[in-house]
Amino acid sequence: MMPDLPLDQLRTLLAVVDEGTFDAAAAALHVTPSAISQRVKALEQRTGRVLLMRTKPVRPTESGEVLVRLARQVARLERDAYAELGLSGTGEPTRVSVAVNADSLATWFLPVLSRVPPEARLYFELRREDEDHTAALLREGAVMAAVTSSPDPVPGCSVRALGRMRYLPVAAPDFAARHLAGPLAEALRRAPVVVFDLRDDFQDGFVRRLTAGRSGASALRHYVPTSEGFVEAVAAGLGWGLVPETQAEPLLRTGRLLGIAPDRSVDVPLYWQQWKLDSPALARVAETVTATAAGALRT
């Protein structure tokens, strides 16, 4: 028989994770730190799992992440139920937290926000994260939905395909003349490259495909952690890079960028993952995201 999970203990666990310390959670819930500690210990005893790493700030264990996600989902359902019953009292809008990769945020995702009907009274908390890592925020319960590159649903989540974002390998014409003469695969192993951050393996993967796995991109690399800044860095001649088609095309037409491998575009499939909740707020956002993506991404 499965143990009951008291709501006050789940709320306490969530407060500790959100506030970062037991004392801060106690202040937020208007109870003593001792009460917070007792509730967390009781929940750990019920589940037979350690749920928190007592660091500063406190962090959930893998088991703790499961219960934090559950606590956020329960809180979401409670708010929706109160709103439908007219008992919310405050008239506050509904917060929807979404993890989005930087390139989607810079190209097609922001119009989603303006297309959600105003009567829905939603406001958005966007978390920018690489599409290969947005699913981790869902798994941790930090967000309710995410644009991700993974078709495999996070436990407790549904998934739907959005389309494919196409990337073009490009460089400034002067840069290409200086660094990319001769066989492209060999040139890209030595040429300076622009990458997003230390976790960005996109350009390396492109070069590995060209060299049959022999080499990644050059160690001469510039880290530019914004989508708009990345494009400008490539156009300024700092290095070559893979740029979203919608950002590259205007610069290709004006000659600021040059396609360095026109037959080697890279398509990244994107998916929408969200909590499996019968939540009107999430349903409205999912419908708008899907419709916007259909007009912005390749099928």
C-alpha positions in Angstrom: 0.0 0.0 0.0 1.4 3.4 -1.0 2.0 5.9 1.8 -0.1 9.1 1.9 1.7 12.3 1.0 0.2 15.1 3.2 -0.2 18.4 1.3 1.3 20.4 4.1 4.5 18.4 3.9 4.7 18.7 0.1 4.1 22.5 0.4 6.9 22.6 3.0 9.3 20.7 0.8 8.6 23.1 -2.1 9.0 26.2 0.1 12.4 24.9 1.3 13.6 24.4 -2.3 12.3 27.7 -3.5 13.5 29.7 -0.6 16.9 28.0 -0.3 17.0 27.5 3.4 14.9 26.1 6.2 14.8 29.5 8.0 13.6 31.3 4.8 11.0 28.7 4.2 9.8 29.1 7.8 9.4 32.8 7.3 7.5 32.3 4.0 5.1 29.8 5.6 4.9 31.7 8.9 6.0 28.8 11.1 9.1 28.0 13.1 12.2 26.5 11.5 11.7 23.5 13.8 8.3 22.9 12.2 9.8 23.0 8.8 12.5 20.5 9.7 9.9 18.2 11.3 7.7 18.2 8.2 10.6 17.5 5.9 11.8 14.6 8.1 8.3 13.2 8.3 8.0 13.3 4.5 11.4 11.5 4.2 10.3 8.9 6.6 7.0 8.3 4.7 8.8 7.9 1.4 11.9 6.1 2.7 14.1 8.5 0.7 16.4 11.4 1.4 14.7 14.3 -0.3 17.1 17.2 0.3 20.8 17.9 0.2 21.4 20.1 3.2 23.6 22.5 1.3 23.4 26.3 0.9 21.1 26.8 -0.9 19.3 23.5 -0.2 18.9 21.3 -3.3 16.6 18.4 -3.9 17.9 14.9 -4.5 16.6 12.9 -7.5 13.8 11.6 -5.3 13.2 15.1 -4.0 12.8 16.5 -7.5 9.9 14.0 -8.1 8.1 15.4 -5.1 8.9 19.0 -5.9 7.4 18.5 -9.3 4.3 17.0 -7.7 4.0 19.8 -5.3 4.1 22.4 -8.1 1.5 20.5 -10.0 -0.8 20.3 -7.0 -0.4 24.0 -6.4 -1.2 24.7 -10.1 -4.4 22.6 -9.9 -5.4 24.3 -6.7 -5.1 27.7 -8.2 -7.1 26.6 -11.3 -9.8 25.2 -9.1 -10.1 28.3 -7.0 -10.3 30.4 -10.1 -13.0 28.3 -11.6 -15.0 28.5 -8.4 -14.5 32.3 -8.2 -12.6 31.9 -4.9 -9.2 33.2 -5.9 -10.1 36.5 -4.2 -7.0 38.4 -5.2 -7.8 38.5 -8.9 -4.1 37.9 -9.6 -3.1 36.6 -13.1 -1.8 33.1 -13.5 1.9 32.5 -13.8 3.1 30.1 -16.5 6.8 29.1 -16.2 8.4 27.9 -19.5 12.0 26.9 -20.4 12.9 28.0 -23.9 16.2 27.8 -25.9 17.8 31.1 -26.8 17.4 30.7 -30.6 13.6 30.1 -30.3 13.4 33.0 -27.9 15.1 35.3 -30.5 13.2 34.1 -33.5 9.7 32.7 -33.2 8.7 32.2 -29.5 8.1 35.7 -28.3 5.0 36.2 -30.5 3.4 33.4 -28.6 3.1 35.7 -25.6 1.2 38.3 -27.5 -1.2 35.8 -29.1 -2.5 34.3 -25.9 -5.9 35.8 -25.4 -5.8 38.7 -22.9 -8.8 37.4 -21.1 -6.7 34.3 -20.1 -4.9 36.7 -17.6 -1.6 34.9 -17.9 1.9 36.1 -17.2 5.1 34.3 -18.2 8.2 33.4 -16.4 10.7 32.4 -19.1 13.9 30.4 -18.4 16.5 30.5 -21.1 18.3 27.2 -21.5 19.8 25.2 -24.3 17.2 22.9 -26.0 19.2 19.9 -25.0 18.9 20.8 -21.4 15.4 22.4 -21.0 14.0 18.9 -20.2 16.1 18.9 -17.0 14.2 21.9 -15.7 10.9 20.0 -16.3 12.3 17.0 -14.5 13.3 19.2 -11.5 9.8 20.7 -11.4 11.3 24.2 -12.0 9.0 24.9 -15.0 5.6 23.7 -16.2 6.5 23.4 -19.9 9.6 23.5 -22.2 10.7 23.8 -25.8 13.1 20.8 -26.0 15.0 18.8 -28.6 14.0 15.5 -26.9 11.0 13.5 -28.2 11.1 11.4 -25.0 8.6 12.7 -22.5 9.8 13.6 -19.0 7.9 11.5 -16.4 4.5 13.1 -15.8 4.7 15.1 -19.0 3.2 15.0 -22.5 5.1 15.8 -25.6 4.1 17.1 -29.1 6.3 17.9 -32.1 6.6 21.5 -33.1 8.8 21.4 -36.2 12.4 21.7 -37.2 14.6 24.8 -36.8 17.1 25.0 -39.7 20.6 26.3 -39.1 23.0 27.5 -41.8 26.8 27.4 -41.6 27.9 30.9 -42.4 30.8 33.4 -42.1 31.6 37.0 -43.0 32.9 37.2 -46.5 36.3 38.6 -45.4 36.6 35.9 -42.8 35.9 33.2 -45.3 38.5 34.6 -47.7 41.2 34.6 -44.9 40.4 31.3 -43.1 38.3 29.0 -45.3 40.2 28.6 -48.5 40.8 25.1 -49.6 38.9 21.9 -48.5 36.2 23.1 -46.1 36.6 20.2 -43.6 40.3 20.9 -43.1 39.8 24.7 -42.9 37.1 24.4 -40.2 39.4 22.4 -38.0 41.7 25.4 -37.8 39.5 28.5 -38.3 38.2 30.5 -35.4 34.7 29.6 -34.4 31.9 31.3 -32.5 30.1 29.1 -29.9 27.3 29.9 -27.5 28.8 28.7 -24.2 31.0 26.0 -22.7 28.3 23.4 -23.2 27.7 24.3 -26.9 28.8 21.3 -29.0 26.8 22.3 -32.1 29.7 23.6 -34.2 32.0 20.7 -33.1 29.3 18.2 -34.2 29.1 19.9 -37.6 32.9 19.6 -38.1 32.9 16.0 -36.9 30.3 15.1 -39.5 32.5 16.7 -42.2 35.6 15.0 -41.0 34.0 11.6 -40.4 34.6 12.0 -36.7 38.3 12.8 -36.9 38.1 16.3 -35.4 35.8 18.9 -33.9 36.0 22.7 -34.5 39.1 24.7 -33.7 40.2 25.5 -30.2 40.3 29.1 -31.3 36.8 30.0 -30.2 34.7 32.9 -29.0 32.0 32.4 -26.5 28.9 34.6 -27.1 26.0 33.5 -24.9 23.1 35.4 -26.6 21.4 34.5 -29.8 21.5 38.0 -31.2 25.1 38.5 -30.1 26.1 35.2 -31.6 24.9 36.3 -35.0 26.6 39.7 -34.8 29.8 38.1 -33.7 29.8 35.9 -36.9 28.8 38.8 -39.1 31.6 40.9 -37.5 34.2 38.3 -38.6 35.1 36.8 -35.3 34.5 33.3 -36.5 32.2 31.0 -38.4 29.1 29.6 -36.9 25.7 27.8 -37.4 23.0 30.5 -37.4 19.2 30.0 -37.5 17.9 30.4 -41.0 15.5 33.2 -40.1 18.4 35.2 -38.7 20.9 34.4 -41.4 18.7 35.0 -44.5 18.6 38.9 -44.2 22.3 39.1 -43.7 22.9 36.7 -46.6 20.8 38.9 -48.9 22.8 42.0 -47.9 26.1 40.3 -48.2 27.1 40.6 -44.6 27.2 36.8 -44.4 28.3 34.1 -46.8 27.0 30.5 -46.9 30.1 28.4 -46.4 28.4 25.0 -47.1 25.0 25.7 -48.9 24.2 22.0 -49.1 25.1 21.3 -45.4 22.2 22.9 -43.4 21.4 21.3 -40.1 17.8 20.8 -38.9 17.1 20.5 -35.2 13.7 19.0 -34.3 11.9 20.8 -31.5 9.2 19.5 -29.2 6.8 21.0 -26.6 6.7 19.2 -23.3 4.4 20.1 -20.5 2.9 18.7 -17.3 0.0 16.3 -17.8 -2.5 18.5 -16.1 -6.0 19.5 -16.9 -5.0 23.1 -16.6 -6.8 25.8 -18.7 -3.8 28.0 -18.5 -1.4 25.3 -19.8 -3.9 24.3 -22.5 -4.2 27.9 -23.9 -0.4 28.2 -24.0 0.1 24.9 -25.7 -2.4 25.7 -28.4 -0.8 29.1 -29.1 2.7 27.6 -29.1 1.8 24.9 -31.5 0.0 27.3 -33.9 2.9 29.8 -33.8 5.5 27.1 -34.4 3.5 25.7 -37.4 4.0 29.0 -39.1 7.6 29.6 -38.1 9.4 26.2 -38.2 9.9 23.7 -41.0 7.8 20.6 -41.0 
